Amino acid sequence: MIQEGDRIAVGVSGGKDSITLLVLLKQLQSFYPVHFDLEAVTLTMGIGEFDLSPVRELCKKINVNYTIEETIIGKIVFEARNEKNPCSLCANLRRGALHNVAKRLNCNKVALAHHRDDVIETFLLSTLYAGKIQTFSPVTFLERKELYLIRPMIYIEEKHIKEYIKTNSLPVVPSPCHVDGKTKRQYVKDLLSDLHRDNRTVKNNIFGAIKRLGIDNW
């Protein structure tokens, strides 16, 4: 995923996952056998209260350059388009904006904070609602942008990220999204929790199936 001379733009939403990814990559720099540079990037949504000062202070503390890109993605999704199912459009707009910032910062890779539970949830979302057997790829090359997307945390369970944030007293900025916690992804997350209570191996089984299928460069 990481090679000599890489410049990596880390997508930092301010949530627990992206904050953990940023700190872990910074720590990795101290002992990884190849040199790489980091750039932290946050996209504003143009909606709600979004105090990024804790993230700014964290980046200053760990000595990572921090770029805040002002956008009106939230206004486009919720006001101009008034989307009933806003997540797909929002994700596409945010991806495009993040990739553009990464290119402007002369980065050749973008690091995203998807974890093991995200992989499983996306697999089920795609299967149940799109009729496709697919999920995130660990590494993806975007030919049009000449950028690599990397997901360094795909083997880390969400519960361990929560523990890491709490143990290290790291700042978390609440999402300004109007539908946070009310999406199909949240429904699938809750469904998996119910299944897990009945069968403790259900998540391991799904994750193992994804690896055995060899989909999306797994």
C-alpha positions as a Markdown table, in Angstrom:
| # | Residue | x | y | z |
|---|---|---|---|---|
| 1 | Met | 0.0 | 0.0 | 0.0 |
| 2 | Ile | 2.8 | 2.5 | 0.9 |
| 3 | Gln | 6.0 | 2.8 | -1.1 |
| 4 | Glu | 9.1 | 5.0 | -1.1 |
| 5 | Gly | 8.3 | 8.6 | -1.8 |
| 6 | Asp | 4.6 | 8.4 | -1.5 |
| 7 | Arg | 2.6 | 11.6 | -0.7 |
| 8 | Ile | -0.6 | 10.5 | 1.0 |
| 9 | Ala | -3.7 | 12.6 | 1.4 |
| 10 | Val | -5.6 | 11.3 | 4.5 |
| 11 | Gly | -9.3 | 12.0 | 4.3 |
| 12 | Val | -10.2 | 13.3 | 7.7 |
| 13 | Ser | -13.9 | 13.7 | 8.4 |
| 14 | Gly | -13.2 | 14.4 | 12.1 |
| 15 | Gly | -14.9 | 11.1 | 13.1 |
| 16 | Lys | -13.3 | 8.4 | 15.2 |
| 17 | Asp | -12.2 | 6.3 | 12.1 |
| 18 | Ser | -10.4 | 9.0 | 10.2 |
| 19 | Ile | -8.8 | 10.5 | 13.3 |
| 20 | Thr | -7.4 | 7.0 | 14.2 |
| 21 | Leu | -6.2 | 6.5 | 10.6 |
| 22 | Leu | -4.3 | 9.8 | 10.7 |
| 23 | Val | -2.6 | 9.1 | 14.0 |
| 24 | Leu | -1.7 | 5.5 | 13.1 |
| 25 | Leu | -0.1 | 6.6 | 9.8 |
| 26 | Lys | 1.8 | 9.3 | 11.6 |
| 27 | Gln | 3.1 | 6.7 | 14.1 |
| 28 | Leu | 3.9 | 4.4 | 11.2 |
| 29 | Gln | 6.3 | 7.0 | 9.7 |
| 30 | Ser | 8.6 | 6.6 | 12.7 |
| 31 | Phe | 9.5 | 3.0 | 12.0 |
| 32 | Tyr | 8.3 | 2.1 | 8.5 |
| 33 | Pro | 11.3 | 1.1 | 6.3 |
| 34 | Val | 10.4 | 3.6 | 3.5 |
| 35 | His | 9.8 | 7.3 | 3.6 |
| 36 | Phe | 6.4 | 8.8 | 2.9 |
| 37 | Asp | 4.7 | 12.1 | 3.5 |
| 38 | Leu | 1.2 | 12.9 | 4.9 |
| 39 | Glu | -1.3 | 15.6 | 4.2 |
| 40 | Ala | -4.5 | 15.7 | 6.2 |
| 41 | Val | -7.6 | 16.9 | 4.3 |
| 42 | Thr | -11.1 | 17.8 | 5.6 |
| 43 | Leu | -14.0 | 18.7 | 3.4 |
| 44 | Thr | -16.7 | 20.9 | 4.9 |
| 45 | Met | -20.3 | 20.2 | 3.9 |
| 46 | Gly | -21.7 | 23.7 | 4.0 |
| 47 | Ile | -24.3 | 22.7 | 6.5 |
| 48 | Gly | -24.7 | 22.5 | 10.3 |
| 49 | Glu | -22.2 | 23.3 | 13.0 |
| 50 | Phe | -18.7 | 21.9 | 12.2 |
| 51 | Asp | -16.0 | 23.0 | 14.7 |
| 52 | Leu | -12.7 | 21.7 | 13.3 |
| 53 | Ser | -10.5 | 23.3 | 15.9 |
| 54 | Pro | -9.8 | 20.0 | 17.7 |
| 55 | Val | -8.6 | 18.5 | 14.4 |
| 56 | Arg | -6.5 | 21.5 | 13.6 |
| 57 | Glu | -4.9 | 21.3 | 17.1 |
| 58 | Leu | -4.2 | 17.6 | 16.7 |
| 59 | Cys | -2.6 | 18.0 | 13.3 |
| 60 | Lys | -0.4 | 20.8 | 14.8 |
| 61 | Lys | 0.5 | 18.5 | 17.7 |
| 62 | Ile | 1.6 | 15.6 | 15.5 |
| 63 | Asn | 3.1 | 17.9 | 12.8 |
| 64 | Val | 0.9 | 17.1 | 9.8 |
| 65 | Asn | -0.1 | 19.8 | 7.4 |
| 66 | Tyr | -3.8 | 20.3 | 7.5 |
| 67 | Thr | -6.0 | 21.5 | 4.6 |
| 68 | Ile | -9.7 | 22.4 | 5.1 |
| 69 | Glu | -11.6 | 22.5 | 1.8 |
| 70 | Glu | -14.8 | 24.5 | 1.9 |
| 71 | Thr | -17.6 | 22.9 | -0.1 |
| 72 | Ile | -21.4 | 23.2 | -0.5 |
| 73 | Ile | -21.9 | 19.5 | -1.0 |
| 74 | Gly | -24.5 | 19.4 | 1.9 |
| 75 | Lys | -26.5 | 22.2 | 0.3 |
| 76 | Ile | -26.4 | 20.5 | -3.1 |
| 77 | Val | -27.6 | 17.1 | -1.7 |
| 78 | Phe | -30.2 | 18.3 | 0.8 |
| 79 | Glu | -31.4 | 21.6 | -0.6 |
| 80 | Ala | -30.8 | 21.8 | -4.4 |
| 81 | Arg | -31.4 | 18.2 | -5.1 |
| 82 | Asn | -33.5 | 17.3 | -2.0 |
| 83 | Glu | -32.4 | 13.7 | -2.3 |
| 84 | Lys | -34.6 | 11.1 | -0.6 |
| 85 | Asn | -31.6 | 8.7 | -0.5 |
| 86 | Pro | -28.7 | 11.2 | -0.2 |
| 87 | Cys | -25.8 | 8.9 | 0.7 |
| 88 | Ser | -24.8 | 7.8 | -2.8 |
| 89 | Leu | -24.7 | 11.3 | -4.3 |
| 90 | Cys | -23.0 | 12.8 | -1.2 |
| 91 | Ala | -20.3 | 10.1 | -1.3 |
| 92 | Asn | -19.6 | 10.6 | -5.0 |
| 93 | Leu | -19.3 | 14.4 | -4.6 |
| 94 | Arg | -17.1 | 14.0 | -1.6 |
| 95 | Arg | -14.8 | 11.5 | -3.4 |
| 96 | Gly | -14.4 | 13.9 | -6.3 |
| 97 | Ala | -13.6 | 16.9 | -4.1 |
| 98 | Leu | -11.1 | 14.9 | -2.0 |
| 99 | His | -9.4 | 13.6 | -5.1 |
| 100 | Asn | -9.1 | 17.1 | -6.5 |
| 101 | Val | -7.5 | 18.4 | -3.3 |
| 102 | Ala | -5.1 | 15.5 | -3.2 |
| 103 | Lys | -3.9 | 16.3 | -6.8 |
| 104 | Arg | -3.6 | 19.9 | -5.9 |
| 105 | Leu | -1.3 | 18.9 | -2.9 |
| 106 | Asn | 0.8 | 16.8 | -5.3 |
| 107 | Cys | -0.3 | 13.5 | -3.6 |
| 108 | Asn | -0.2 | 10.3 | -5.4 |
| 109 | Lys | -2.3 | 8.3 | -2.9 |
| 110 | Val | -5.5 | 8.9 | -0.9 |
| 111 | Ala | -5.9 | 7.0 | 2.4 |
| 112 | Leu | -9.5 | 6.3 | 3.5 |
| 113 | Ala | -10.5 | 5.1 | 7.0 |
| 114 | His | -12.7 | 2.2 | 6.1 |
| 115 | His | -12.4 | -0.6 | 8.6 |
| 116 | Arg | -13.3 | -4.3 | 8.8 |
| 117 | Asp | -17.0 | -3.6 | 9.8 |
| 118 | Asp | -17.3 | -1.2 | 6.9 |
| 119 | Val | -16.1 | -3.9 | 4.5 |
| 120 | Ile | -18.8 | -6.3 | 5.8 |
| 121 | Glu | -21.6 | -3.7 | 5.8 |
| 122 | Thr | -20.8 | -2.6 | 2.3 |
| 123 | Phe | -20.8 | -6.2 | 1.1 |
| 124 | Leu | -24.3 | -6.7 | 2.5 |
| 125 | Leu | -25.6 | -3.3 | 1.3 |
| 126 | Ser | -24.4 | -4.1 | -2.2 |
| 127 | Thr | -25.8 | -7.6 | -2.2 |
| 128 | Leu | -29.2 | -6.7 | -0.6 |
| 129 | Tyr | -29.9 | -3.4 | -2.4 |
| 130 | Ala | -27.9 | -3.4 | -5.6 |
| 131 | Gly | -27.8 | -7.1 | -6.4 |
| 132 | Lys | -24.0 | -7.0 | -6.7 |
| 133 | Ile | -21.3 | -9.1 | -5.0 |
| 134 | Gln | -18.8 | -6.4 | -4.2 |
| 135 | Thr | -17.3 | -4.3 | -1.5 |
| 136 | Phe | -14.3 | -2.0 | -0.9 |
| 137 | Ser | -11.0 | -2.9 | -2.5 |
| 138 | Pro | -7.9 | -2.7 | -0.3 |
| 139 | Val | -6.1 | -0.8 | -3.1 |
| 140 | Thr | -7.8 | 0.9 | -6.1 |
| 141 | Phe | -6.1 | 2.8 | -8.9 |
| 142 | Leu | -8.1 | 5.7 | -10.4 |
| 143 | Glu | -6.8 | 5.9 | -14.0 |
| 144 | Arg | -8.5 | 9.2 | -14.8 |
| 145 | Lys | -7.0 | 10.9 | -11.7 |
| 146 | Glu | -3.8 | 8.9 | -11.6 |
| 147 | Leu | -4.4 | 8.3 | -7.9 |
| 148 | Tyr | -4.3 | 5.2 | -5.7 |
| 149 | Leu | -6.9 | 4.8 | -3.0 |
| 150 | Ile | -5.6 | 2.8 | 0.0 |
| 151 | Arg | -7.5 | 1.5 | 3.0 |
| 152 | Pro | -4.9 | 0.7 | 5.7 |
| 153 | Met | -7.5 | -0.2 | 8.4 |
| 154 | Ile | -9.6 | -2.9 | 6.6 |
| 155 | Tyr | -8.5 | -5.6 | 9.0 |
| 156 | Ile | -9.2 | -3.5 | 12.1 |
| 157 | Glu | -12.6 | -4.0 | 13.9 |
| 158 | Glu | -14.6 | -1.0 | 14.7 |
| 159 | Lys | -14.7 | -1.8 | 18.4 |
| 160 | His | -10.9 | -1.6 | 18.6 |
| 161 | Ile | -11.0 | 1.9 | 17.0 |
| 162 | Lys | -13.4 | 3.0 | 19.6 |
| 163 | Glu | -11.1 | 1.6 | 22.3 |
| 164 | Tyr | -8.1 | 3.4 | 20.7 |
| 165 | Ile | -9.9 | 6.7 | 20.6 |
| 166 | Lys | -10.9 | 6.4 | 24.3 |
| 167 | Thr | -7.6 | 5.2 | 25.5 |
| 168 | Asn | -5.6 | 7.9 | 23.8 |
| 169 | Ser | -8.2 | 10.7 | 24.5 |
| 170 | Leu | -8.3 | 11.7 | 20.8 |
| 171 | Pro | -10.7 | 14.4 | 19.6 |
| 172 | Val | -13.8 | 13.4 | 17.6 |
| 173 | Val | -15.9 | 16.0 | 15.8 |
| 174 | Pro | -19.6 | 15.1 | 15.4 |
| 175 | Ser | -20.9 | 14.8 | 11.9 |
| 176 | Pro | -23.1 | 17.7 | 10.6 |
| 177 | Cys | -25.0 | 15.3 | 8.3 |
| 178 | His | -28.8 | 15.5 | 8.7 |
| 179 | Val | -29.2 | 11.8 | 8.2 |
| 180 | Asp | -26.3 | 10.5 | 10.3 |
| 181 | Gly | -27.4 | 7.3 | 12.0 |
| 182 | Lys | -30.6 | 7.1 | 10.0 |
| 183 | Thr | -29.3 | 5.4 | 6.8 |
| 184 | Lys | -29.5 | 2.0 | 5.2 |
| 185 | Arg | -25.9 | 1.5 | 6.4 |
| 186 | Gln | -27.1 | 2.0 | 10.0 |
| 187 | Tyr | -29.9 | -0.4 | 9.3 |
| 188 | Val | -27.4 | -3.1 | 8.1 |
| 189 | Lys | -25.1 | -2.3 | 11.1 |
| 190 | Asp | -28.0 | -2.9 | 13.5 |
| 191 | Leu | -28.9 | -6.0 | 11.6 |
| 192 | Leu | -25.4 | -7.4 | 11.9 |
| 193 | Ser | -25.4 | -6.6 | 15.6 |
| 194 | Asp | -28.6 | -8.7 | 16.0 |
| 195 | Leu | -27.2 | -11.5 | 14.0 |
| 196 | His | -23.9 | -11.4 | 16.1 |
| 197 | Arg | -25.8 | -11.8 | 19.3 |
| 198 | Asp | -27.2 | -15.1 | 18.0 |
| 199 | Asn | -24.1 | -16.2 | 16.2 |
| 200 | Arg | -20.7 | -14.8 | 17.4 |
| 201 | Thr | -18.9 | -15.9 | 14.2 |
| 202 | Val | -21.3 | -14.3 | 11.7 |
| 203 | Lys | -19.0 | -11.3 | 10.9 |
| 204 | Asn | -15.9 | -13.6 | 10.7 |
| 205 | Asn | -17.9 | -15.8 | 8.3 |
| 206 | Ile | -18.8 | -12.9 | 6.0 |
| 207 | Phe | -15.3 | -11.5 | 6.0 |
| 208 | Gly | -13.8 | -14.9 | 5.3 |
| 209 | Ala | -16.3 | -15.3 | 2.4 |
| 210 | Ile | -15.2 | -12.0 | 0.9 |
| 211 | Lys | -11.5 | -13.0 | 1.0 |
| 212 | Arg | -12.2 | -16.4 | -0.5 |
| 213 | Leu | -14.3 | -15.0 | -3.3 |
| 214 | Gly | -11.4 | -12.9 | -4.5 |
| 215 | Ile | -13.6 | -10.0 | -5.4 |
| 216 | Asp | -12.3 | -6.4 | -6.0 |
| 217 | Asn | -8.6 | -7.4 | -5.8 |
| 218 | Trp | -9.0 | -9.2 | -2.4 |
